[in-house]
Amino acid sequence: MASPGITDERAPCYVAWGLTATQAHPDREESLARRRVSFAEAVAACLEGEIVDGPSVATILAVHAKALRGDLPNDLLTALQSEVARSGTPGALPEVVAKPSGGQGSTGRF
């Protein structure tokens, strides 16, 4: 549920790809649970109200919108398209033409 007040809080959000999973080292007070979902599942979870954290929803949907426009680094766009092709989720992310000038990278700030 959204806050009824007004805020100027900022929440920097990042997108990373090509990472390798390693052992977590949480603080003693932390309890972490990791669940891997496809990008298409994450978009659907945002739209169905399963993911409700505002910055997370905004980031996932912004990446989806940029992917639909082909406005992502080529390697990230290719990775998302490959994931959709493997999952067989029809219409989740139509193939778009990557920008010729798209940079190669491993992180992007949104």
C-alpha positions as CSV (number, residue, x, y, z in Angstrom):
1,M,0.0,0.0,0.0
2,A,1.3,3.4,-0.9
3,S,2.0,6.0,1.8
4,P,-0.7,8.6,2.2
5,G,1.9,11.3,2.7
6,I,4.3,13.0,0.4
7,T,8.0,12.2,0.4
8,D,11.1,13.3,-1.5
9,E,12.9,10.1,-0.5
10,R,15.2,8.7,-3.2
11,A,16.0,5.1,-3.7
12,P,18.8,4.4,-6.1
13,C,18.2,1.2,-8.0
14,Y,20.6,-0.9,-10.0
15,V,20.4,-3.6,-12.5
16,A,23.3,-6.2,-12.8
17,W,23.7,-9.1,-15.1
18,G,26.3,-11.8,-15.8
19,L,26.9,-12.4,-12.1
20,T,28.0,-15.6,-10.4
21,A,26.2,-16.8,-7.3
22,T,28.4,-17.3,-4.3
23,Q,27.8,-18.1,-0.6
24,A,26.0,-15.3,1.3
25,H,27.5,-13.8,4.4
26,P,24.6,-12.0,6.2
27,D,24.9,-10.2,9.5
28,R,23.8,-12.1,12.6
29,E,20.5,-10.2,12.6
30,E,19.7,-10.8,9.0
31,S,17.6,-13.7,7.6
32,L,18.0,-14.0,3.9
33,A,15.9,-16.2,1.5
34,R,16.9,-16.4,-2.1
35,R,14.5,-17.3,-4.8
36,R,15.4,-17.1,-8.5
37,V,12.7,-16.1,-10.9
38,S,12.8,-15.3,-14.6
39,F,12.5,-11.7,-15.7
40,A,9.1,-12.4,-17.2
41,E,8.0,-13.8,-13.8
42,A,9.3,-10.7,-12.0
43,V,7.3,-8.4,-14.4
44,A,4.2,-10.5,-13.9
45,A,4.7,-10.5,-10.1
46,C,4.8,-6.7,-10.2
47,L,1.7,-6.4,-12.2
48,E,-0.2,-8.9,-10.1
49,G,0.8,-7.2,-6.8
50,E,3.1,-10.0,-5.5
51,I,6.1,-7.6,-5.6
52,V,5.0,-4.4,-3.8
53,D,8.2,-2.7,-2.8
54,G,8.0,0.6,-4.8
55,P,11.6,0.9,-5.9
56,S,11.7,-2.8,-6.9
57,V,8.5,-2.5,-8.9
58,A,9.7,0.8,-10.6
59,T,13.0,-0.7,-11.5
60,I,11.6,-4.0,-12.9
61,L,9.0,-2.2,-15.0
62,A,11.4,0.4,-16.2
63,V,13.8,-2.3,-17.4
64,H,10.9,-4.0,-19.1
65,A,9.8,-0.8,-20.8
66,K,13.4,-0.1,-21.9
67,A,13.7,-3.6,-23.2
68,L,10.6,-3.2,-25.3
69,R,12.1,-0.1,-26.9
70,G,15.5,-1.7,-27.3
71,D,17.0,0.9,-25.0
72,L,19.3,-1.3,-23.0
73,P,22.9,-2.3,-23.4
74,N,23.1,-4.9,-26.2
75,D,24.4,-7.7,-23.9
76,L,21.6,-7.2,-21.4
77,L,19.0,-7.1,-24.1
78,T,20.4,-10.3,-25.6
79,A,20.4,-12.0,-22.2
80,L,16.7,-11.0,-21.6
81,Q,15.7,-12.2,-25.0
82,S,17.5,-15.5,-24.5
83,E,15.8,-16.0,-21.2
84,V,12.4,-15.4,-22.7
85,A,13.2,-17.8,-25.6
86,R,14.3,-20.5,-23.1
87,S,11.2,-20.1,-20.9
88,G,8.8,-20.2,-23.8
89,T,6.8,-17.3,-22.3
90,P,4.9,-16.0,-25.4
91,G,4.9,-12.3,-25.8
92,A,6.8,-11.6,-22.6
93,L,9.5,-9.7,-24.5
94,P,9.3,-9.4,-28.2
95,E,12.5,-9.4,-30.1
96,V,13.7,-5.9,-30.7
97,V,16.6,-4.6,-32.7
98,A,19.5,-3.6,-30.4
99,K,21.0,-0.2,-31.0
100,P,24.3,-0.4,-32.9
101,S,25.9,2.1,-30.5
102,G,24.7,0.2,-27.4
103,G,27.5,-0.2,-24.9
104,Q,28.7,-3.4,-23.3
105,G,28.4,-3.3,-19.5
106,S,27.5,-5.3,-16.4
107,T,25.6,-2.7,-14.4
108,G,23.3,0.1,-15.1
109,R,21.7,2.7,-12.9
110,F,18.0,3.6,-13.2
